[in-house]
Amino acid sequence: MKKYMKLSARKDEFISFASHELKTPLTTISGYLQLVESSPDLASDFLPRISKQVKRLSAIIGDLLDISKMQAAGPISILRRQVYWV
């Protein structure tokens, strides 16, 4: 039971971390879009920054999807073998 509670706590910690990492670029994107909406002439300054944050967000989501795929595949076994260097 302790192991389950420990794993549950780590899962909760991960979800909190992932949520924060996803929210940060979204907040930045939202702020830049508000600035562009209020002053369209600033679009050329802020569009590259928005694009950078979208790429960051996409990378985070990609990483989360990769983790999900690995978990769905089941446990990974690693075989240790001696390596001889020539």
SVG drawing of the C-alpha trace seen along z (x, -y; Angstrom):
<svg xmlns="http://www.w3.org/2000/svg" viewBox="-7 -50 48 60">
<polyline fill="none" stroke="black" stroke-width="0.4" points="0.0,0.0 2.9,-2.4 4.3,-1.8 0.9,-2.7 0.7,-5.9 4.3,-6.8 3.5,-6.2 0.3,-8.2 2.1,-11.1 4.8,-11.0 2.0,-10.9 0.4,-13.9 3.7,-15.7 4.3,-15.0 0.8,-16.2 1.4,-19.4 4.7,-19.9 3.3,-19.1 0.4,-21.5 2.8,-24.3 5.0,-23.6 1.9,-23.7 0.4,-26.8 3.6,-28.9 3.8,-29.1 0.0,-29.5 0.1,-32.5 2.9,-34.0 1.0,-33.4 -2.2,-34.9 -0.3,-38.0 1.4,-38.6 -1.9,-38.1 -3.6,-40.7 -0.9,-43.1 -1.2,-42.5 -5.0,-42.8 -4.7,-46.2 -1.8,-47.4 -1.8,-45.5 1.3,-47.4 3.3,-45.4 2.4,-42.1 5.8,-41.9 7.6,-42.2 5.5,-39.6 4.7,-37.0 8.2,-35.4 7.8,-35.2 4.4,-33.7 5.8,-31.1 8.6,-30.3 6.1,-29.6 3.9,-27.5 7.0,-25.4 7.8,-25.0 4.3,-23.9 4.3,-21.4 7.5,-19.9 6.1,-19.5 3.0,-17.9 5.1,-15.6 7.1,-14.5 4.0,-13.8 2.6,-11.7 5.9,-9.8 5.7,-9.0 2.1,-7.8 3.1,-5.5 5.9,-4.1 3.6,-3.4 1.0,-1.8 3.7,0.5 4.3,2.0 7.5,2.6 10.9,2.4 13.4,5.1 17.1,4.3 19.6,7.0 23.1,6.4 25.9,8.0 29.6,7.7 31.1,5.6 34.6,6.3 36.4,3.4 38.6,4.1"/>
</svg>
